[in-house]
Amino acid sequence: MNHLLDHSLAEAMVSASNEARADLLLNYLAEHGLTNYDENVTQLEHGLQSATLARNSGASRELVIGALLHDLGHLLVDEHAATGDFLDEDLNHEEVAADYLAPYLGPAVLEPIRLHVPAKRYLCTVDPDYYNGLSDASKRSFQVQGGKMSDEEKAEMEKNEFLEEALTLRRWDDGGKVKGLETPTLADFRDDLVAVLEAK
Ligand SMILES: [Fe+2]
C-alpha cells in the first residue's frame, strides 16, 4: 500500500477560482470515494450521509461542508476498508484533511474536521454508552487512535471553542454508515461549498 499524500488536488486548486475549487473538490470525492469506508458504505456515501444528517438537523453551511469533507484525509492518503488500513495504523487523516484545506477554508469548517477523531476519544471517555454503540470497525480504530483520553487531554479538549461542533459532527459521522440510503448528490452541496470557500 502507498500512503503518500496526493498533491494533485492542491496543485489544481491553488490558482483556481472558488467555483472551480468547489468542482475540483467534488470531483475528487466522486472519483476517489468509490472505495469502501466499511462493510456497508463507500467513502463517498459516508460523506454524503454525514452531510445530509448535518443539513437535516439545520446545521450551519460550514458544518454541513465539514461533514461532507471530514474524511477527505482518508482519500488523500489512499486508505480504505479493503486494506484494513485505518484499522491497523493511524495516519491522522483528520489532521491531513484540515491542513490540506487550510488555504481555502476557515476554522468553522476545518476545526470540527480536525477534531472529529479526538471527539470520538472524548465521547468514549465520558460516555460508556457511546462506546458501546460504535460499529465494530470504529471500536477497533479507536484503539489505534489512542483509546480513552487522559484527564489532561479531556481538559484540553473542553477548552476548544469548536468542541460542540466537533462532537456534533462526530455523531453524524457515526450515523452516516447506512447501507443503501438515498441522499442528495454531491451537486446538491455545491452552493454551500462555494459559499464557504468565498467566506474564507
Ligand atoms: Fe467519518
Boltz pocket constraint, residues with backbone or C-beta under 6 A from the ligand:
constraints:
  - pocket:
      binder: B
      contacts: [[A, 46], [A, 70], [A, 71], [A, 173]]
      max_distance: 6.0
